[in-house]
């Protein structure tokens, strides 16, 4: 294993670590329903409140 291989492996480990701590990306489009509890929401919103947004993020963090 040469210096380039070592550097590549280190870079891959760092990228993997960074992706572990990244927040999940929310859906891009609103459907008129909360993405967490499925209750109706105003047009353009994805969640009905902060609690639902947090729960959705936590659920998707576990599924990574």
C-alpha positions in Angstrom: 0.0 0.0 0.0 1.5 3.3 -1.1 0.9 6.9 0.1 -1.9 7.4 -2.4 -3.8 4.3 -1.2 -3.4 5.5 2.4 -4.6 9.0 1.5 -7.6 7.6 -0.4 -8.6 5.3 2.5 -8.3 8.2 4.9 -10.4 10.4 2.6 -13.1 7.7 2.3 -13.2 7.3 6.1 -13.6 11.1 6.6 -16.4 11.3 4.0 -18.2 8.4 5.6 -17.9 10.0 9.0 -19.2 13.3 7.7 -22.2 11.7 6.0 -23.1 10.0 9.3 -23.7 13.3 10.9 -25.5 14.9 8.0 -29.2 15.7 8.5 -31.6 13.9 6.2 -32.7 15.9 3.3 -36.4 16.6 3.5 -38.7 15.9 0.6 -38.5 18.7 -2.0 -42.2 19.1 -2.7 -45.2 19.6 -0.5 -48.1 17.2 -0.9 -50.6 19.1 1.2 -50.1 16.5 4.0 -47.6 16.4 6.9 -44.7 14.1 5.9 -44.7 12.7 9.4 -48.3 12.4 10.7 -50.1 12.8 7.3 -52.4 15.5 8.7 -53.4 18.2 6.2 -51.1 21.2 6.0 -51.0 24.6 4.3 -49.8 24.6 0.7 -46.0 24.7 0.5 -45.5 23.2 4.0 -44.1 19.7 4.6 -44.8 19.3 8.3 -47.6 20.5 10.5 -45.3 21.7 13.3 -41.7 21.5 14.5 -42.3 18.4 16.5 -43.4 16.5 13.4 -40.4 17.8 11.5 -38.1 16.6 14.3 -39.7 13.2 14.5 -39.4 12.8 10.7 -35.7 13.8 10.8 -35.0 11.3 13.7 -36.8 8.5 11.9 -34.8 9.1 8.7 -31.6 9.4 10.7 -32.2 5.9 12.0 -32.9 4.5 8.6 -29.5 5.5 7.1 
